[in-house]
């Protein structure tokens, strides 16, 4: 049996694409009109845009299968909330609330400052809001404790009279009022204390206004009115920042609007760049119309891709709004490759023959890059983040249309432009012009002649920049001294990249989902500045029917609590059974048997109804489950706290479950790195398989994979040095980076192995001469496609720009510098063909 050569796939594909090129060249109008009709039909999907929007932060930016979501379900079922005894400590969700932080340069605990705060508090509570032809105040929708709206601790302490601050001795972090201890650290920030716990001064006061669960529309109207009122409440002496439970969601939904104006700027830049780089002094050979059609082709791809997915009901997440910027760069890159190959064909051949040769040389290269880009994006769909899945799906489908339209619509435009060239017609007037005009003025020669070509090769004249790559850059790069310098440069690049990877931070700071000028940024900054000492209060559920009255069993439970308290970030424990034990001891109540324990417990719970919410009873009056709380300090990253708390709970001999609503968002820290690595490794393996199939040389296929790994390492490292964390936003871009990193190197590698030259240096020079300029054009077009995002007010779009910029710059360096040198050093990858 004859052994299959490495080009057994390449040859049939070349033959297929050559036939396709001839077909497009022979029937250009069919291939021009069909994509327009398809785009128009699929574009009707944009009618459903509003219906398909899915910008819920929890759904799209937290892992689908995060443990915290299961924990929340268990806590909600075990400990249902009591609307008549609201407790923010016991909420299993973020709840409905408005909050403000009043700050002052000086001590805020003065009569004057407190009077301003009390006046603002009164305005908020008496604010009238219209709903369903009726007016209501805060009292009508507030969360209540025993029929009274829940109040703020600091205002309760001074009994809503600023003068009382003179007679009150505040203690921090807990205030002792004789009956109970109040957590003052939730209300007072920037505290200065003396040798004791007595507060001497403070810089900030935080107030909360909790709303009961009910009519969401009504609650949202009140929250919007709160924002409107408080936004104008700052004074020269008192600065007020504010937020609500819906603020982040509302601010996040504004992000797409911030880039709408950038679309027109981007496409204007792309059209201008394409026209300028496709411009030729020859009025016949110029490719201006092809450049314009290249941008139009990518626009059709975006319309078709988005329209199709919207028609079939695919949710549209805001992260997908960055797709058009990326598709634009890729589509124009393909156009430059096709134009470059067209210019290498014989101008005397027929248009179908020229287009067939163009497709034969260009289509394989475009197919390789499209396959790698699309598969990398589709692999991103396996991640557990909705935002990543949406981006990858929309971008992947758009790229498929981009590839399809490049071979049909753009090819048809090239054919029509080729027909004009064959008839030696002017690019504007479409009137036949002479190829030369002896005796005419220079102006006439520049404006009214064209159609010149190299009389020896019968091909179009080589462009100056292509000549630069062939005559200067190629020989310079393949010189021995230059190769040594390239290796040193690569070593420095790799060292900096690895260092960046080592210091890479993980996790998405939720405030980055809002625009830079959002009011909540100021709130988060004040919260971080003045209320950063204490963190969340985690719930710990005892899920089993535990015998609290048995001393040996209590020792085990106490041992678990000691394990929690030994963690450096746990400040104290608040548990109903500890309070009950102290109560029983102080009142000589026996609790050593189940009957005594339960009989004395119920009267105790009547004194503190809040603690009653921490116990789940069986129908026959036994304790089914209960919970206690761990107050944490902000001296360890929150994600690390969550992991340590869960680990400690698992190691305890008692069956425990830990939860806090913020764990929903912290879960991303536990999966983002592993998911990113898993997706990338899978993608690299797939890229290697594609390269081995379509590039007829195994060593060059390995070079392409090497480029992927090297570029990804560089992008990950340098994005860390540029201040970008590894989160679901940057993960989107890293997945995209896998495909992008192949593009330039694949073009050069394929041209290298296809060269008939025998010497490795000559192969590299020829590859750079043919594709150096198109690769440079493609890189510049992609950067220009996203550069406007650098001035976006959204972290999401700025991150997209930063990573795409790094990908393109590093990909360009690999394609035009590192890979050609490495190929020459490791031997000619293919036999002369």
N, C-alpha and C positions, 0 to 999 in steps of 0.2 A: 504494500500500500504506500502511495506517495505521501511523504511527510508534509503536513500543512505548513506553509511558510508563515512568518510573522505578519505578512501583509495580506493574508487570505481574507481578512475582513475589509481592509482598506481598499483593495482593488475593486471588488464589487460595488462598494459605496461610491468610489470615484466614478465608476461607469454609470451608476444610477443617477448621481448628481449631474453628470455631464448631459445625460439625456434630459433630465429635468430642466437644466439651463437652456438647452436647445428648444424645448417645448415652450418655456416662458418667453424666450426670444422670438419664437415664431408667432405666438399668440399673446402679446403683451396686454392687450385691452381686457381680455378675460381675467387675467391674473391681477389686473389693476382694479377692476370693478368689483370682483367677488369679495375681496377683503373689506371694501367700503360697505357693501351690502350687509356682510356678516357683522361688522362693527356697529352699523346703524341698528340692526335688529337686537344685538346683545346690549347695546347702550340703553335700551329701554329699561334695563334693570336698575338704573340710577333712580327711577321713580320710587323704588322701595328703600332708598338709602336710610331715611329716618326710621323706618320700621325695623331695619336690620342692625341699627346701632346697638352696640353692647359694650358700654364703658363702665360697668360696675367694677370698682377697683378690687374688691375682694374676689370676685369671680375670675377676673382676667390677670391679676398680678400676684395671686397666691396659688400654691400647688393644689391641683384638683383633689389629690389624695392625701393632703396634709393631715397628720395625726390630730392637730388641734380641732379640726372640724368634727372628728369623731368624738373627741373629748367634750366639745361644746354640746353635742347632741345628748351625751350621757348626763351632763350637769343640768341641762334644761329639763330633761325627763325626771331626774332624781329630785331636783330642787326648783320647782316652778316658782316664778316670782309672784309675790303678794302685792297687788296694786295698792292695797290700803296701807302697807308698811314698806314704802319704797326705800331701797338701800342700794346706793351706787356701788358699794363694795361687793354686793352679791349679784350684780348683773352678769349675764353670760354673753351679752353683746355690748357693743359700744353705747347702745341706747340712743335716746333723743335728748339733746341738750344744747344750750348756748353757754359760752364762757367768755370771760374777759380778764385781762391782766392789766391792772393799773400800776404804773411804775413812776418813780420819782427819782430825781438826781439826789435828793436829800432824804431824810427820814419821812416815810409815808405815814407813820403812826402819830400824826399831829392832828389837832382839832380841825385845822383848815383843810388838810388833805382828806380826812375822813368825811367831812361835810360834803366835799365834792363827790366822793364815792357814794355816799348815802343819797345824794340828789340824783346821781345817775341810776342807782338801784331803784329809786322811786319812779323815775321816768320809764324804766324798763318794765316794771311791774304794772304800771298804769297805762302803758301804751295800748291804744285801741287798734284792733286789726279787723278789717272787714272780711266776712266769709258768709256766703250764701245769704246776702242781704241782711246780715246781722253783725253786730260788733261784739268782740270778746277781748278779755284781758288775759294776762298771764295766769291769773287765778283760775280761769276756766279750763286750762289745759295742763296745769302744772302737775308734776308727780307729787303725791301726798303721803304724809305720815300721820295717821289718825286724823284724817280729814283736813289737815293743814298742809299748805305747800311746804316742801322741804326748803329749809333756809340755809344760809351760809354761816359757818362757824364763827368767823371773826365778827360778823355783824350781830350775831346772837350774843357774843361775849360782851359787846359794848351796848347791848340792848337798843340798837338803832339810834343811839345818841352819841354824837362825836365827843361831847364833853366828858363822857364816862371813861374815855381812854386814860384820863389823868388819874383815876382811882383804881384802874385795873393793873394787876401785875401779871403780865403774860409770861408763860414758860414755854420753851421750845425743846423738842418737837411736839411734846404732848402738853396740853393745858389741863390742869386739874381744877375742876369747878366745885369740888366737894362731894359731888354725886358720881361723877364718871370722868373718864379721861377722854379728851377730845384731840384728834390728830390735827394740830395747828399747822403742821408742815404742808397740808393740802391747801391752806389759805394764805400763808405768809411765806414770802420768799426774800432772798437777799438779807437774811437775818444776821444781826451782829449781837453776840452775847458776851457777858462778862465771865467771871470765873464760875458762875453758877449757870443754871439753865434759864435764867431770867433774860427776857428780850430787852435789849437796849435800844435797838433801832431796826428798821426793815426798809427794803427798797421796793417791794412789790406786794400787792394783794390780788389774789385770784378769786373771782366769784363764779359760781355755777348756777345755771337755771335749767333744771331737769324737767322734761315734759313726759306726760304719761303716754303709754302706747295707746294708739287709737286711730283717729282720722289723720292719715299721713298728709293729705292736702292741707288740712287745717294747721298741722304742726309746721309744715314747710312755709306756709304763709307767715306764721309768727316768727320763724327763724329769719326769713328774708327781711321782715320789718325790724327785727333786732339788729341785723347787720346794717341796715339803713340808718337806724338811730345811733348806734354806737360809733359808726364810722366818722361821725362829726363831733365826737364827745371829748377829744383831747383838748387840753388847755396848755398854756405856757409852762405851768408847774406840774401838770399831770399828763402823762402819755398813756393812752389806752390802746391795747392791741386786743384782738377778738377772733373768735372762731366759733363754729357750730359743728354738730355731728354730721351735717351735710356739706360743710364748706369744702372739704377736700374733693368730694365727688363733683360738686358744682364747678369748682375751679379746674378740675381735670378735664371736664367736658368742654371747657373753653379753649383747650389746646389746639384742636384742629383749626379753629377760626384764626389762630395766630399765624398759620402758615399758608392760608388761602392766597393772600396777596403775594406770597413768595413763588407760587406756581407760575404766574405770568412772568415774573422776573426771570425765573429759571429757564423757562422755555424760550424767552427772548434771548437770553445769553446763549443757550444751546444753538438756536437758529443762526445767530450772528457768528458764533464760533465755527459751526459747520460750513456756513457759506464762505467765511474767510479762508478756512483751511482747504476747502474744495475749489477755491478760486484759482484759475490759471490765466496767465496773460494771453494765452491763445483763446480767441473768442469762440472757437469750435470745440476744442478739447476740454474747456472748462467744465467742471462738475457741480456748478452752483445749484442746478435744479435737483441733482441727486442728493446733495447735502440737505436741501430743504425737505425733500421727500423722506430722507432718513429720519429726521425729527418727527415728521408726520406719521411715519410707520410706527415709531415707538408710542406716539399718542394713541393711535388706533389700538395698539396692543393693550395699553392701560384701560381704555374704554371697554374693550372686549373682555378682558380678564375680570375687571371689577364688575361689569354688567352681568356676566355669566354667573358669578358667585352670588351676586345680589338676587338674581332671578331664582336661583335654586334655594334661596333662604339661608345662605351662609352668614353668620353674624359678622358684623364689621366692627373691629376694635380700632381705636384711634391710632395704635402703633402702625397699622397698615397704611396710614396716610402718607408715610414716608416712602412707600413703594415707587410711586411715579418718578421720584428723583433718581432712584437706583436704576429703574428700567431705562430711563432716558440715557444714562451713561453707557449701559450695556448695548442698547440698540445702536447708538452712534458708533460704538467700537466695532460692531459687526459691519456697519456700513463702510468704515474706513478700510477694513480688511478686504471687502468685496471690491472697492474702488482700486485698491493697490493691485489686486490680482487682475482686474480688468485692464489696467495699464500695461501689464506684462504680455497681453495677447497681441497678435498681429493685427494691425489696423486695416489691412487689406482683406481680412476674412469677413464673412458675412456676420451680421449681428447675432443670429442664433449660434453660429460657431464660436464667436467670441464669448458669448454668455455661457455657453457650454464649458469652455475652458476655464472661465472664471469660477463657475460652480465647482468644477473638478478640483481646483486648487483651494478655494476659499471655504466651501461648504463643510468639508471634513473638519477643518480647524474651528469653524463656528459651531459645528455639531458637538465637538469635544467640550468646548467651553460652556455651551448651553446645557448639555447633559450634566456636567459637573455642578453648574450653578443650580439647576432645577432639582437634582437629586439631593444636594446639600440642603436646600430649602425644604424639600419634602421630608427629609430626615428630621428636620426641626419640628415637624408636626407631631413627633412622638413625645415631645417634652410635656410636662404636666402643667404648663402655664398657658392660659388661654390667649394672652397677649402675644406670646411667641408663636403659637399655632396659627392665629389669625394672620399675622404678618407673613409667615412662611407660606401659607396656603395662597394668599392673595398674590404675593410676589412670584411664587412658583408658577401659578397659572398664567400670570401676565408674561412671564419669561417664555412660556410655551407659545403664546400668541406672538410674542416678539420674534421668536425664531421662525414661526410659520409665515409671518408677514415679511420678514427679511428675505425669505426665499420666494415669495410670491409678489407682494405689492412692491417692495423695493427693487426686486429683480426686474419687474415689469417697467418700473421707472427708469432703470438703467438701460433696458432694451430700447425704450422710446428715445432716451437721450442718445443711445448708440445709433439709432436710425438717423437722428439729426446730424450726428457726427459723420456718418457714412455719406450723407448728402452734402456735407461741408456747409451747413447752415449756421448762421449766427445764433448765439444762445438767447438773445433777447428778441430780435426781429424775425428769426427763423427764415431769413432770406439768405440764399446761397452767396457766399463770399469767396474771394480768391485766397489761395494759401500764401501768396506773396504779392507785393505791389511795388515793383521796381519803379523808381522815379517819383513815387508818391511821398507825401510828407510823413514824418514820424507819427503824427497824430492819427493819420489815416491808417498807417500800418498797425498801430495799437488798437484802434477801435473797429476797423472794418476788414481785417484779415484774420485767417485762422486755418486750422487743419494741418499744421505742420507735424512731422514725425521724423524719427531717426531713419534715414534712408538705408542704413546698413542693417539694422536689426528689424526694421519694419514695425517698430513698436513706438509708443508715445515717448516723448522726451522725458528723461529722468528728472524728477524734481530736485531742486538744489539741496533740500534737507536729506533726501534719500542719497544723493551723491556724497553728502557729508558723512553719513553712516558708512558708505562703501569705501570712500577714499581716505577718510581721516579717523573717524571713531573706531571702526572695525580694526584696522591695522594697529592703532594705538592700544586698544583693549587686549589684543592678542600678543602684544610684546611681553617678553619675559619679566621685565621689571614691573610692568603694570600688573601682571598676574600676581606677583608677590604682594604688591600693594593692595590688590583686591582681597587677597586672603587675610591680610592684616585688618583691613576695613571690615570684613565679614566677622572676624573674631571679636572685634570691638562691638559690633552690632549684636552679636549673640550674647556677649557678656552683659551688656546693658539690658537686653531683653530678659535674660534669666533673672537678673537682679529685680527687675520690675515684677516678674511673676512671683518671686519670693515675697515681696511686700504687698501683693495684691489683696485688697480688701473685698469682702463679700457683703451682699445685701443691698436692698433698695430702701433708701431713706424716703419715706412716703411724702415728705414735703417737696421732694423733687418732681412729683407728679403735677404740681401747680406751676403756673407761670411765675417768672421772676418778680413781676410787679404785683403779685397777689397779696392781699392783706394778710393771708394766713402765714406768709413767710415771716412777717414781723412778729406775729404771735408765737410761732415756733422758736424764733430767736430769743424772745423774752422768756419763754418757758425754759429753754435750755440754759439761759443765763441765771435765772433767779430760782428755778424750781428743779434743779438738777441733782440735788443730794439724795432724794428718795425716789424710788422707782415704783413699780406696780405691787399690788397685794395679790399674790397668787392663791387660788383656792386649792385645797387638798381634800379630796373625797376619800372617806373610808367606805369602800364599796361593799364590805361584808357585814353580816350581822355580828358585830363585835361585842364581847362581854366586858363592858367598861367597868363593871363592879369587881371583877377578879383582879387581884393585885398583880399576879404574874403576867396576865395579859396586858395590864396597864403598863407594866415595866417595858414590855415589848414596844408598845405604842410610844411611850416616853423616850425609848431608845431611838425610835425613828425620828421623833421630833428633835432630839439632840443631834442626830445626823444632819437634819436640815439646818439647825442653828449653827452647826460647825462650819457651814459654808460661809465664806467671808462676806458675801453680799446679803445674807439674811440678817435682818435687824432684830425682829422679834416675832413671836407666835401669838396669835389670837385664836383661842379654841374654847368652845362652849363647855367642854368637859373639864378644862382647867378652871374656868370661872365657877363652874358648879361644884367642883371639889373644894375650892376655897370657901364658897358659900356654905357648903355642908360642914366643913371644919369649923368655921366661925360661928355657926348656929347649932353645933352639936347634933347634926342630922346624920343618922347612920345610912351608909350607902354600900355596905359590904355584900349585900345580896341583891339579886335581880329585882325582887319585889320592893325592897327598901329603896333601891336606886331609882326605879321608875316612879314610885309613889312620891318621892321627894323632888324628882326632876320637874314634874308638871307644875307644881306651885312656883318653882324657881323660874320657869320659862314665862310665867305670867308677869313677873317683874320686868323682864326684858324680852318683849315680843320679837325683837330682831333675831335673837339667838334661836327662837323657835323655827325660823326659816332654815336653819342649818341642820335640821334633823328630818329624815324621811321615816314615817311610821308605817308599819304593816297594819292590815285591817284588824288584827287582834291586839294592837297596842304595843308592839315591840319595835325596837329601833332597827329599821332596814338598812339605813345608811346615814352617814353624817359627814359634815365637812368642817374644816378649820382653815385659818388663813396665815400666810407667811408674808410679812412686810419686808420688802427688799430695799437695798440701798443701791444707788447708781454708781457703783465702783467697778463694775464688770460689764462688758458688752451684753446687751439684753438677750441676744441669741444664745450666748454662753450660759446665762442664767437659766434659760429655758431648758437647755440640754442637761445641765447639772441637776436641776430640780427633777426632771424626768428620770435621770439615772439614779438619783438618791431614792426616789419613790419605788423604782423597780427592785432595788437592793433591799428594801425593807421587808421584814417578815410579815407585815400586815399588808393586805391588798389595798394599795393607794393609787389615786389618779390625780395628776396635777393639771391645772388649767388656769388660763387668764385670756380674756378676749384678744389681747395683743399677740398671743401665740399664733393666731391665724396668719399674721403677717411675718412673724419670726420663723415660721416653718420653711420659708424660702431659703434661709441660711443653711438649713440641713440638707437641701437637695440640689441647690443651684450648681455647686462645684461638680458633684458627681454626675449630674445630668449633662452638664456642658462637656465634660471629659468623655462621657459615654457617647454622646452625639458626635463629637469630633472624631473619635477613634473609628466609629462606624463609618462616618463619611470618608475618612482617609482610606479605609479599606475599599470602599465603593469606588473612590476616585482612582485607586491603583488598578482595579479591575477594568474600569473604562479606558484608562490610559493603555493598559496592556492590549486591549482589544483594538483600539483605534490608532495608536501610535505604533508603527511597525518596528519597534525595537525595545527590548525589555529594559536596557540600561537607561534610555531616555524616559521611559515610563517611570522608573524609579526617581529620575531627576525631577519629574513633575510632582511626585509625592513628596520628595524632599522639599521642594519649593512650598508646598502646602504647609508642611509641618513648620518650616522655617518662618514663613510669613505669619502663621497663626501665633507662634511663639513671640515674634516681634510685636505683633499687634497687641497681644495680651500684656506683654511687659510694658510697652510704651503707653498703653492706655492707662495702666496703673500709675505710671510716672506723670501722666497728664491729668490725674485726679478723677479717673472714671473707675467706679467699683464694678465688681462682677455681680450683676443683678439681671433680672429678666429683660431689661432694656438692652444692656450690653450683650446679653446672651443672644438676642435676636441678631445683632450685628456680627457677632463672632460666627454664628451659623452661616450667615451670608458671606462672611470672610472666607470660609472654606471654599466656596465656589469661586469667589473673586480672585483668590490667590492663585488659582489654576490658570486664569485667562492668559496673562501675558507670557508666562513660562511655557504654556502649552503651545501657543502660537510659534514661539521661537524654537522649541524642541521639535515640533512637527516640521518646520521649515529646515531645520538642521539635518534631520534624518532623511528628508526628501531631496537634499542637495546631491547633484551628481559628482561633486568634488570628492577627492580622495583624502586630502589633508584636512585635519580637524580645524586648524586655524582658518583655512579657506572656507570651510563649511560655515563656521561662525560668522565670518565677514559677509558671506552671501546671505545668510539668514537675517543679519542685521540690516543689510542693504535692502532686502525685500520688505521686511516687516518692522524695522526699527522705527520708521516714521509713523506707520499706522498704529503701532503699539503706543508711541508717544502721544499721537492724536487721541487714541482711546482713553489714555490715562487723563489727559487734560480735559477731555469732554466729560468724563465721570466726575472729576473734581469740580469743574464748573457747574455740573448738574446739582451738586450738593453744597457748594460754597455759600449760597445764600442762607443755608440753615445755620451757619456759624453765628449769625446775628439774631437767630430766633430767641424768643423769650421763654422757650420751653426746654427743659433739661433733656427730654426725650429726643427732640430733634437735634439739639446740639451734640448729644452723645452719638447720634447717627452720623452727623458730619465728622466728628473726631475719628470715629473708627473707620468710616469709609475713606477718609483722608489717609489714615495710617495704612490701610489695606492697599490703596492705590499706589502710594509712594513706595512702600516696601515691595509690592508686587512689581512695580516698574523697575526698581533697582535689581530685583532678582531676574526679571526678564531681559533687561538690557545690559546687566553687568555681571552678576554672580553666576547665573546659569550658563551663559556663553563661555565664560572662563572655565567653569567646572567641566563643561562638555569637552573642551579642547584638552584639558589635563587628563581626563579619564579615558581618553581615546575616542576615536570616531565611532559613533554609535551604530552606524549602519554601513553596509557595503554600498559601494557606488551602484546606483540603479539607473 
